[in-house]
């Protein structure tokens, strides 16, 4: 359904028999019969009889067709049942089938560090890949611990990519107590290579604290593994591994890359051990290795693998042990069966001094491209520039490839049947950035739009590839699951109760932020001819999906009043939440109406819909679509940008602040209640009846019209927004703008006994970035508030950069959010999703 239109009944059919007809008297009605001669009457009767026979024949045929349809419906085999709409793919050509994503592009991205949930992992962009990874033994509190999967409980001092180009190079530093590991990744395509080329890993092991006399830190124990998800057998080079005589560790064959070999080289004399496993799963690989090591320690008192293998192993683990410091180079070469493959030369090139030189060249290339893309050399001090590089490197190094089936929750009133109240989406792949490697190593729809604001500026082809994967996840209703938990490794990181996705629930359509940037960039000639061509062909094919996505929001999330919207998915039956969460908005516990209902008007969603309508109108203009879609998107954009209507629906004129609207009371609290089993729990208590009203909480949502640049530059309301932003009791802190005003009754309140405040005070980088973008815009606009907007912009930008840089150098991490009182990093650490937008703030690159 086009934007702004309503569902219409099919056009009523009119009968021609009621019209005047000079040729006969068989019309229905009381028209006076005309005189005609006998020949004419006879001819008319013959024609009439012939028509009746035709009609009888058609009726008989229709009768048998109906019988056949009924028969098919009754005896249709169970396997032929129509697939439910919610798990039916959108019926249009997939974006990932575009020619620009095939050939050289596809092969160039085949291998990568696409396993963000582990400290170091490699896989191919194919559903059942050959995967590689690294484990090591760390020391904590005088005990050995296995490191493999990124987790906060490991308490690493720091880890993350310091350089990564998203394609063929990455450099990572990990500090684990007194142990310092440097892992470098390099891809190479040379004569004789199989599909996707070769790759190499250089692992440098040092002690971060050489002054410590700790026997446990004198020796390093690394575990490098290969695992074939397809179950193909991996062949060990020999029972007694000796890299002095032969660098070959393992070999195998796959249909995608041909025969392959894995080699290990080092200047040091390394102690090597191995173990082989046969298992259909790799998410429990850490347990397999630890069990094997534990058995050896108990039997022989030595921490080494068993030098044995199960039959037909699809996993091989190689233990590399040596006195610290030491360095090891691992080379993977493909296409080795071909006589002209030059395996020896390729291995030599990807190890030793040659590999070190290649890595140094890539580091230089990264630095040059960083400055070309972001142009910050004259704007920042070196310590800030370093953090900017960390931001983009971790964004690119955190890109993952996932394959599996989402679980879709079945509504209680649905006739659908599934396992444990869910049905499975179709098997799908997803290439995407992730918010946080240890906490959120999977795809999140609303985060991804912010991620791509960075990535398109670095590599627009990777950006389009990622957006294409997301849009290809759309079902025939135009819905995209907001959180993607695909494959056994992703599922292993999440409690089962949080896996199912709800098809009535959306998420902020932030991909439109990127599309707006791309459209603007083409208009201003920011792209090369090849890039512009790629963007144009992408948007042309994506249009029908973007249109369906828009329509899904415009119909399923529409409010009762014209121009209003509300986030579905709030629970109006909660008994333990102070304010029912709005997870679908992305702002989780940000306070909304106390009593969820269809009377709500959510200001942020209204502004997201304006962004989407503007983008759709721009695309229709770009491709000169017929006037109807352009006019309808234009009408929707005009409606939602109507300043008077916006103010009538959301502005409190006395306060000068924008609010949500809904069925609300401020008199709600959490109170301790005794349970039947003699324990106490916090339960929601409502002290007065709610009424339809503005929801009087000033916070990030209040600033969405400002962020959307909807407010005219000469309006007194713009001045009010600047007052609120600069007021230290409302938004302003020395570290960034807080998410909720100190004047709010919900400020820093827990939502449940176990849920601390999340979007009720702390500072979030994505919202601060959008607010800065608006301040920058208004500082350039003619009007009475431009100078003031510039002053606030400069102060806020400086506060944000200083605080993020200071926290990074103090803690070794970018953080999910920052405390509004002292600026300390909070929440997930190594949160290199939208917190990486600090780089765009440094570069003053706004939407």
URTA-V125411 format. One record per residue. N is the residue number from 1. RES is the residue in one letter. SS is DSSP state (h for helix, s for strand, l for the rest). PHI is phi in degrees with one decimal (* if undefined). Layout:
n | res | ss | phi
N | RES | SS | PHI
N | RES | SS | PHI
This chain:
n | res | ss | phi
1 | X | l | *
2 | X | l | -69.4
3 | X | l | -60.7
4 | X | l | 82.8
5 | X | l | -91.3
6 | X | l | -115.4
7 | X | l | -71.5
8 | X | l | -109.9
9 | X | l | -70.4
10 | X | l | -56.6
11 | X | l | -60.4
12 | X | l | -67.9
13 | X | l | -87.6
14 | X | l | -107.6
15 | X | l | -95.8
16 | X | h | -74.0
17 | X | h | -69.0
18 | X | h | -86.7
19 | X | l | -85.9
20 | X | l | -61.4
21 | X | l | -140.3
22 | X | l | -73.3
23 | X | l | -99.3
24 | X | l | -177.7
25 | X | l | -113.9
26 | X | l | -92.6
27 | X | l | -76.8
28 | X | l | -86.2
29 | X | l | 129.7
30 | X | l | -111.9
31 | X | l | -63.7
32 | X | l | -67.1
33 | X | l | -64.6
34 | X | l | -100.8
35 | X | l | -77.8
36 | X | l | -143.4
37 | X | l | -81.6
38 | X | h | -62.1
39 | X | h | -59.3
40 | X | h | -63.8
41 | X | h | -65.4
42 | X | h | -63.5
43 | X | h | -60.9
44 | X | h | -64.2
45 | X | h | -64.8
46 | X | h | -62.5
47 | X | h | -62.8
48 | X | h | -64.3
49 | X | h | -60.9
50 | X | h | -64.0
51 | X | h | -63.1
52 | X | h | -64.3
53 | X | h | -62.0
54 | X | h | -62.2
55 | X | h | -63.9
56 | X | h | -62.9
57 | X | h | -63.6
58 | X | h | -64.4
59 | X | h | -64.1
60 | X | h | -63.0
61 | X | h | -61.7
62 | X | h | -61.9
63 | X | h | -60.6
64 | X | h | -68.9
65 | X | h | -63.5
66 | X | h | -63.4
67 | X | h | -58.9
68 | X | h | -64.1
69 | X | h | -62.7
70 | X | h | -63.0
71 | X | h | -59.6
72 | X | h | -64.7
73 | X | h | -66.6
74 | X | h | -73.8
75 | X | h | -106.7
76 | X | l | -58.0
77 | X | l | -61.5
78 | X | h | -57.6
79 | X | h | -68.3
80 | X | h | -95.6
81 | X | l | -59.6
82 | X | l | -65.0
83 | X | l | -69.2
84 | X | l | -58.4
85 | X | h | -57.6
86 | X | h | -64.1
87 | X | h | -117.1
88 | X | l | -104.9
89 | X | s | -60.9
90 | X | l | -62.2
91 | X | l | -82.7
92 | X | l | -149.5
93 | X | l | -55.0
94 | X | l | -71.4
95 | X | h | -66.4
96 | X | h | -73.7
97 | X | h | -91.1
98 | X | l | -60.8
99 | X | h | -55.8
100 | X | h | -67.1
101 | X | h | -100.7
102 | X | l | -105.0
103 | X | h | 55.5
104 | X | h | -61.6
105 | X | h | -59.7
106 | X | h | -63.9
107 | X | h | -68.9
108 | X | h | -65.8
109 | X | l | -104.6
110 | X | l | -63.8
111 | X | s | -94.5
112 | X | s | -174.7
113 | X | l | -84.1
114 | X | l | -91.0
115 | X | l | -125.4
116 | X | l | -65.1
117 | X | l | -79.0
118 | X | s | -107.4
119 | X | l | -63.0
120 | X | l | -151.6
121 | X | s | -150.3
122 | X | s | -130.2
123 | X | s | -155.5
124 | X | s | -101.8
125 | X | l | -84.0
126 | X | l | -150.1
127 | X | l | -55.1
128 | X | l | -118.4
129 | X | l | -102.0
130 | X | s | -81.6
131 | X | s | -117.2
132 | X | s | -132.7
133 | X | s | -168.4
134 | X | s | -127.8
135 | X | s | -123.7
136 | X | s | -153.8
137 | X | s | -93.5
138 | X | s | -105.4
139 | X | s | -119.3
140 | X | s | -145.6
141 | X | l | 55.2
142 | X | l | 74.3
143 | X | s | -129.5
144 | X | s | -82.4
145 | X | s | -138.6
146 | X | s | -80.0
147 | X | s | -110.8
148 | X | l | -155.2
149 | X | s | -86.9
150 | X | l | -61.8
151 | X | l | -152.1
152 | X | h | -64.7
153 | X | h | -66.3
154 | X | h | -68.2
155 | X | l | 56.9
156 | X | l | -63.6
157 | X | l | -65.0
158 | X | s | -165.6
159 | X | s | -162.8
160 | X | s | 144.0
161 | X | s | -76.9
162 | X | s | -96.1
163 | X | s | -149.1
164 | X | s | -166.1
165 | X | l | -104.5
166 | X | l | 80.5
167 | X | l | -126.4
168 | X | l | -135.5
169 | X | s | -155.7
170 | X | s | -158.3
171 | X | s | -133.0
172 | X | s | -127.7
173 | X | s | -119.8
174 | X | s | -127.6
175 | X | s | -116.6
176 | X | s | -118.8
177 | X | l | 57.6
178 | X | l | -90.5
179 | X | s | -100.3
180 | X | s | -120.1
181 | X | s | -111.2
182 | X | s | -119.0
183 | X | s | -115.9
184 | X | s | -119.2
185 | X | s | -121.7
186 | X | s | -143.8
187 | X | s | -110.2
188 | X | s | -146.7
189 | X | l | -121.5
190 | X | l | -134.7
191 | X | l | -58.0
192 | X | l | 96.6
193 | X | l | -66.6
194 | X | l | -78.8
195 | X | l | -58.9
196 | X | l | 87.4
197 | X | l | 82.0
198 | X | s | -110.3
199 | X | s | -147.0
200 | X | s | -139.5
201 | X | s | -129.3
202 | X | s | -111.4
203 | X | s | -115.4
204 | X | s | -112.0
205 | X | s | -110.3
206 | X | s | -130.6
207 | X | s | -100.4
208 | X | l | -77.6
209 | X | l | -133.0
210 | X | l | -62.9
211 | X | l | -76.0
212 | X | l | -76.2
213 | X | l | -96.8
214 | X | l | -120.3
215 | X | h | -57.7
216 | X | h | -68.3
217 | X | h | -99.6
218 | X | l | -80.4
219 | X | s | -117.4
220 | X | s | -104.9
221 | X | s | -126.8
222 | X | s | -105.1
223 | X | s | -134.3
224 | X | s | -102.3
225 | X | s | -132.7
226 | X | s | -122.2
227 | X | s | -141.5
228 | X | s | -104.0
229 | X | l | -65.9
230 | X | l | -80.1
231 | X | l | 86.6
232 | X | l | -60.7
233 | X | l | -73.3
234 | X | l | -100.0
235 | X | s | -100.5
236 | X | s | -78.4
237 | X | l | -66.4
238 | X | l | 176.4
239 | X | l | -70.6
240 | X | l | -114.2
241 | X | l | -81.9
242 | X | l | -143.3
243 | X | l | -72.3
244 | X | l | -65.0
245 | X | l | -93.1
246 | X | l | -151.6
247 | X | l | -77.6
248 | X | s | -70.8
249 | X | s | -102.4
250 | X | s | -155.8
251 | X | s | -152.1
252 | X | s | -177.3
253 | X | s | -148.4
254 | X | s | -140.1
255 | X | l | -68.6
256 | X | l | -78.7
257 | X | l | -117.1
258 | X | s | 79.5
259 | X | s | -71.9
260 | X | s | -142.6
261 | X | s | -140.6
262 | X | s | -118.9
263 | X | s | -122.2
264 | X | s | -130.9
265 | X | s | -135.8
266 | X | l | -161.0
267 | X | l | -73.3
268 | X | l | -82.6
269 | X | l | -87.7
270 | X | l | -90.4
271 | X | s | -91.8
272 | X | s | -118.0
273 | X | s | -141.1
274 | X | s | -147.6
275 | X | s | -155.3
276 | X | s | -117.7
277 | X | s | -131.4
278 | X | l | -120.5
279 | X | l | -155.6
280 | X | l | -77.8
281 | X | l | -118.5
282 | X | l | -119.3
283 | X | l | -70.0
284 | X | l | -106.8
285 | X | h | -63.6
286 | X | h | -56.5
287 | X | h | -64.3
288 | X | h | -61.1
289 | X | h | -67.3
290 | X | h | -63.7
291 | X | h | -64.1
292 | X | h | -64.2
293 | X | h | -62.7
294 | X | h | -60.1
295 | X | h | -63.0
296 | X | h | -68.2
297 | X | h | -63.9
298 | X | h | -66.8
299 | X | h | -80.4
300 | X | h | -120.6
301 | X | l | 69.9
302 | X | l | -125.9
303 | X | l | -89.4
304 | X | l | -150.6
305 | X | l | -66.9
306 | X | l | -80.9
307 | X | l | 54.0
308 | X | s | -146.9
309 | X | s | -146.7
310 | X | l | -69.7
311 | X | l | -64.1
312 | X | l | 47.2
313 | X | l | -68.0
314 | X | l | -107.8
315 | X | s | -134.0
316 | X | s | -124.0
317 | X | s | -117.6
318 | X | s | -115.5
319 | X | s | -90.8
320 | X | s | -117.5
321 | X | s | -122.9
322 | X | s | -170.9
323 | X | s | -67.3
324 | X | l | -79.4
325 | X | l | -89.7
326 | X | s | -157.2
327 | X | s | -137.1
328 | X | s | -134.2
329 | X | s | -113.5
330 | X | s | -118.8
331 | X | s | -121.2
332 | X | s | -112.2
333 | X | s | -122.2
334 | X | s | -113.6
335 | X | l | 65.9
336 | X | l | -76.2
337 | X | l | -75.7
338 | X | l | -67.7
339 | X | h | -61.2
340 | X | h | -91.9
341 | X | h | -73.8
342 | X | l | 51.9
343 | X | h | -60.2
344 | X | h | -60.4
345 | X | h | -65.8
346 | X | h | -67.9
347 | X | h | -63.8
348 | X | h | -63.4
349 | X | h | -68.2
350 | X | l | -99.7
351 | X | l | -141.1
352 | X | h | 63.2
353 | X | h | -63.1
354 | X | h | -63.0
355 | X | h | -63.4
356 | X | h | -58.4
357 | X | h | -66.4
358 | X | h | -62.1
359 | X | h | -65.9
360 | X | h | -63.9
361 | X | h | -62.3
362 | X | h | -67.0
363 | X | h | -63.1
364 | X | h | -64.7
365 | X | h | -59.9
366 | X | h | -60.5
367 | X | h | -62.1
368 | X | h | -66.2
369 | X | h | -67.3
370 | X | h | -56.9
371 | X | h | -68.4
372 | X | h | -64.5
373 | X | h | -78.8
374 | X | h | -119.3
375 | X | l | 50.6
376 | X | l | -110.5
377 | X | l | -55.2
378 | X | l | -88.2
379 | X | l | -105.3
380 | X | l | -130.4
381 | X | l | -79.3
382 | X | h | -56.1
383 | X | h | -67.4
384 | X | h | -75.1
385 | X | h | -59.7
386 | X | h | -59.7
387 | X | h | -65.9
388 | X | h | -60.0
389 | X | h | -65.9
390 | X | h | -60.8
391 | X | h | -62.0
392 | X | h | -72.4
393 | X | h | -63.7
394 | X | h | -74.0
395 | X | h | -62.2
396 | X | h | -73.3
397 | X | h | -70.3
398 | X | l | -90.2
399 | X | l | -66.3
400 | X | s | -126.4
401 | X | s | -120.9
402 | X | s | -131.8
403 | X | s | -144.6
404 | X | s | 166.3
405 | X | l | -126.1
406 | X | l | -68.4
407 | X | s | -101.2
408 | X | s | -109.8
409 | X | s | -67.7
410 | X | l | -95.2
411 | X | l | -59.4
412 | X | l | -59.7
413 | X | l | -91.6
414 | X | l | -85.8
415 | X | l | -86.7
416 | X | l | -68.4
417 | X | l | -126.4
418 | X | l | -153.9
419 | X | s | -87.7
420 | X | l | 54.2
421 | X | l | 65.3
422 | X | s | -142.6
423 | X | s | -122.9
424 | X | s | -96.0
425 | X | l | -65.3
426 | X | l | -69.2
427 | X | l | -61.4
428 | X | s | -144.7
429 | X | s | -108.8
430 | X | s | -145.1
431 | X | s | -109.5
432 | X | s | -157.1
433 | X | l | -77.4
434 | X | l | -129.6
435 | X | l | -69.2
436 | X | s | -154.6
437 | X | l | -64.9
438 | X | l | -81.9
439 | X | l | -105.7
440 | X | s | -133.3
441 | X | l | -85.7
442 | X | l | -156.5
443 | X | s | -83.7
444 | X | s | -124.0
445 | X | h | -60.7
446 | X | h | -77.7
447 | X | h | -67.1
448 | X | h | -63.5
449 | X | h | -61.7
450 | X | h | -67.3
451 | X | h | -57.5
452 | X | h | -72.4
453 | X | h | -62.6
454 | X | h | -80.6
455 | X | h | -66.3
456 | X | h | -64.5
457 | X | h | -73.8
458 | X | h | -92.3
459 | X | l | -154.8
460 | X | h | -66.7
461 | X | h | -69.1
462 | X | h | -64.5
463 | X | h | -58.3
464 | X | h | -63.6
465 | X | h | -60.2
466 | X | h | -66.8
467 | X | h | -61.6
468 | X | h | -60.8
469 | X | h | -61.3
470 | X | h | -65.1
471 | X | h | -67.0
472 | X | l | -72.1
473 | X | l | -85.3
474 | X | l | -71.9
475 | X | s | -90.3
476 | X | l | -69.4
477 | X | l | -86.4
478 | X | l | 92.5
479 | X | l | -98.8
480 | X | l | -120.9
481 | X | l | -57.0
482 | X | l | -77.1
483 | X | s | -128.0
484 | X | s | -107.2
485 | X | l | -117.9
486 | X | l | -113.0
487 | X | l | 92.2
488 | X | h | -65.8
489 | X | h | -66.7
490 | X | h | -67.1
491 | X | h | -63.8
492 | X | l | -68.0
493 | X | l | -94.7
494 | X | l | -137.3
495 | X | l | -58.4
496 | X | h | -58.4
497 | X | h | -68.1
498 | X | h | -102.8
499 | X | l | -83.1
500 | X | l | -65.3
501 | X | s | -106.6
502 | X | l | -107.3
503 | X | l | -71.3
504 | X | l | -91.3
505 | X | l | -104.7
506 | X | l | -108.3
507 | X | l | -159.7
508 | X | l | -52.1
509 | X | l | -78.8
510 | X | l | -70.4
511 | X | h | -60.9
512 | X | h | -66.1
513 | X | h | -59.8
514 | X | h | -71.2
515 | X | h | -61.5
516 | X | h | -61.0
517 | X | h | -61.1
518 | X | h | -65.3
519 | X | h | -62.6
520 | X | h | -64.7
521 | X | h | -63.6
522 | X | h | -67.2
523 | X | h | -62.6
524 | X | l | -100.6
525 | X | l | 56.8
526 | X | l | -83.0
527 | X | l | -110.4
528 | X | l | -71.4
529 | X | h | -61.0
530 | X | h | -66.9
531 | X | h | -64.2
532 | X | h | -62.1
533 | X | h | -63.0
534 | X | h | -64.1
535 | X | h | -65.0
536 | X | h | -62.8
537 | X | h | -65.0
538 | X | h | -63.6
539 | X | h | -65.6
540 | X | h | -64.0
541 | X | h | -76.1
542 | X | h | -72.9
543 | X | h | -54.2
544 | X | h | -65.1
545 | X | h | -74.6
546 | X | h | -62.9
547 | X | h | -64.7
548 | X | h | -65.2
549 | X | h | -63.0
550 | X | h | -59.0
551 | X | h | -65.8
552 | X | h | -60.6
553 | X | h | -63.7
554 | X | h | -69.9
555 | X | h | -106.6
556 | X | h | -79.9
557 | X | l | -110.8
558 | X | s | -75.4
559 | X | l | -89.0
560 | X | l | -72.4
561 | X | l | -93.4
562 | X | l | -59.0
563 | X | l | 84.1
564 | X | l | -113.6
565 | X | s | -143.3
566 | X | l | -147.6
567 | X | l | -73.0
568 | X | l | -78.6
569 | X | l | 111.6
570 | X | l | -75.0
571 | X | l | -96.6
572 | X | l | -90.3
573 | X | l | -116.5
574 | X | l | -65.6
575 | X | l | -122.8
576 | X | l | -120.3
577 | X | l | -105.1
578 | X | l | -60.0
579 | X | l | -139.2
580 | X | l | -53.7
581 | X | l | -66.6
582 | X | l | -122.2
583 | X | h | -59.6
584 | X | h | -63.9
585 | X | h | -75.9
586 | X | l | 84.9
587 | X | l | -101.2
588 | X | l | 43.4
589 | X | l | -93.6
590 | X | l | -55.5
591 | X | l | -68.4
592 | X | l | -117.7
593 | X | l | -56.7
594 | X | l | -64.6
595 | X | s | -124.9
596 | X | l | -56.5
597 | X | l | -162.4
598 | X | l | -81.4
599 | X | l | -84.3
600 | X | l | -68.4
601 | X | s | -129.2
602 | X | l | -97.5
603 | X | h | -62.9
604 | X | h | -63.4
605 | X | h | -65.5
606 | X | h | -58.2
607 | X | h | -72.5
608 | X | h | -62.4
609 | X | h | -68.5
610 | X | h | -64.9
611 | X | h | -56.8
612 | X | h | -64.2
613 | X | h | -63.6
614 | X | h | -62.3
615 | X | h | -63.2
616 | X | h | -64.4
617 | X | h | -63.8
618 | X | h | -64.4
619 | X | h | -67.9
620 | X | h | -63.3
621 | X | h | -69.4
622 | X | h | -61.1
623 | X | l | -100.6
624 | X | l | 50.7
625 | X | l | -62.5
626 | X | l | -56.7
627 | X | h | -60.6
628 | X | h | -61.1
629 | X | h | -59.9
630 | X | h | -62.4
631 | X | h | -65.7
632 | X | h | -70.6
633 | X | h | -66.7
634 | X | h | -62.1
635 | X | h | -65.5
636 | X | h | -64.7
637 | X | h | -62.6
638 | X | h | -64.9
639 | X | h | -61.8
640 | X | h | -75.3
641 | X | l | -95.3
642 | X | l | -63.9
643 | X | h | -66.5
644 | X | h | -65.7
645 | X | h | -64.9
646 | X | h | -56.5
647 | X | h | -67.6
648 | X | h | -64.7
649 | X | h | -87.3
650 | X | h | -136.3
651 | X | s | -94.5
652 | X | s | -92.1
653 | X | l | -65.5
654 | X | l | -73.8
655 | X | l | -87.0
656 | X | l | 75.0
657 | X | s | -119.4
658 | X | s | -92.8
659 | X | l | -133.1
660 | X | s | -68.8
661 | X | s | -130.2
662 | X | s | 177.9
663 | X | s | -82.0
664 | X | s | -142.0
665 | X | l | -138.5
666 | X | l | -83.5
667 | X | l | -90.9
668 | X | s | -130.8
669 | X | s | -149.5
670 | X | s | -100.3
671 | X | s | -128.1
672 | X | s | -75.2
673 | X | s | -128.3
674 | X | s | -77.1
675 | X | l | -99.6
676 | X | l | -65.5
677 | X | l | -93.2
678 | X | l | 85.9
679 | X | l | -105.7
680 | X | s | -115.2
681 | X | s | -145.9
682 | X | s | -82.3
683 | X | s | -126.3
684 | X | s | -68.3
685 | X | s | -129.5
686 | X | s | -103.0
687 | X | l | -99.6
688 | X | l | -153.5
689 | X | l | -68.5
690 | X | l | -73.1
691 | X | s | -135.2
692 | X | s | -64.5
693 | X | s | -168.3
694 | X | s | -66.3
695 | X | s | -93.5
696 | X | l | -82.8
697 | X | l | -120.7
698 | X | l | -93.4
699 | X | s | -167.3
700 | X | h | -53.2
701 | X | h | -59.4
702 | X | h | -60.6
703 | X | h | -93.9
704 | X | h | -61.3
705 | X | h | -62.1
706 | X | h | -67.5
707 | X | h | -60.9
708 | X | l | -79.9
709 | X | l | 58.2
710 | X | l | -82.7
711 | X | l | -75.2
712 | X | l | -59.4
713 | X | l | -68.4
714 | X | l | -107.1
715 | X | l | -82.3
716 | X | h | -61.8
717 | X | h | -67.4
718 | X | h | -63.5
719 | X | h | -59.8
720 | X | h | -64.6
721 | X | h | -64.3
722 | X | h | -66.4
723 | X | h | -61.6
724 | X | h | -65.1
725 | X | h | -62.7
726 | X | h | -87.5
727 | X | l | -84.9
728 | X | l | -72.3
729 | X | l | -90.8
730 | X | l | -110.5
731 | X | l | -105.1
732 | X | l | -71.9
733 | X | l | -138.2
734 | X | l | -76.9
735 | X | l | -124.7
736 | X | l | 140.5
737 | X | l | -88.8
738 | X | s | -71.7
739 | X | l | -80.3
740 | X | s | -143.4
741 | X | l | -63.2
742 | X | l | -64.1
743 | X | l | -80.6
744 | X | l | -73.2
745 | X | l | -67.3
746 | X | l | -100.0
747 | X | l | -56.5
748 | X | l | 54.5
749 | X | l | -88.8
750 | X | l | -67.0
751 | X | l | -89.3
752 | X | l | -141.3
753 | X | l | -57.6
754 | X | l | -109.5
755 | X | l | -112.6
756 | X | l | -70.2
757 | X | l | -59.3
758 | X | l | -118.3
759 | X | l | -108.5
760 | X | l | -121.1
761 | X | l | 154.2
762 | X | l | -57.8
763 | X | s | -93.8
764 | X | l | -117.3
765 | X | h | -74.2
766 | X | h | -65.1
767 | X | h | -70.6
768 | X | h | -63.2
769 | X | h | -62.8
770 | X | h | -66.9
771 | X | h | -67.9
772 | X | h | -60.8
773 | X | h | -58.9
774 | X | h | -69.5
775 | X | h | -60.3
776 | X | h | -61.9
777 | X | h | -61.6
778 | X | h | -70.4
779 | X | h | -70.6
780 | X | h | -96.6
781 | X | l | -87.6
782 | X | l | -68.1
783 | X | l | 160.8
784 | X | l | -72.6
785 | X | l | -114.6
786 | X | h | -65.0
787 | X | h | -64.9
788 | X | h | -66.6
789 | X | h | -60.1
790 | X | h | -67.9
791 | X | h | -63.3
792 | X | h | -63.5
793 | X | h | -57.5
794 | X | h | -61.2
795 | X | h | -67.1
796 | X | h | -66.4
797 | X | h | -59.4
798 | X | h | -63.0
799 | X | h | -62.8
800 | X | h | -64.3
801 | X | h | -63.3
802 | X | h | -58.2
803 | X | h | -69.7
804 | X | h | -65.7
805 | X | h | -64.3
806 | X | h | -61.3
807 | X | h | -62.9
808 | X | h | -63.5
809 | X | h | -70.8
810 | X | h | -82.4
811 | X | h | -113.7
812 | X | l | 86.1
813 | X | l | -143.1
814 | X | l | -88.9
815 | X | s | -116.2
816 | X | s | -64.8
817 | X | s | -150.5
818 | X | s | -131.6
819 | X | l | -64.6
820 | X | l | -81.2
821 | X | l | -93.7
822 | X | l | -124.0
823 | X | l | 80.8
824 | X | l | -71.5
825 | X | s | -61.3
826 | X | s | -136.3
827 | X | s | 72.7
828 | X | s | -70.4
829 | X | s | -102.3
830 | X | l | 56.2
831 | X | s | -94.7
832 | X | l | -105.5
833 | X | l | -83.4
834 | X | h | -70.8
835 | X | h | -62.9
836 | X | h | -66.1
837 | X | h | -61.1
838 | X | h | -56.8
839 | X | h | -65.3
840 | X | h | -68.4
841 | X | h | -67.4
842 | X | h | -60.2
843 | X | h | -82.0
844 | X | l | 53.7
845 | X | l | -108.7
846 | X | l | -119.1
847 | X | l | -78.7
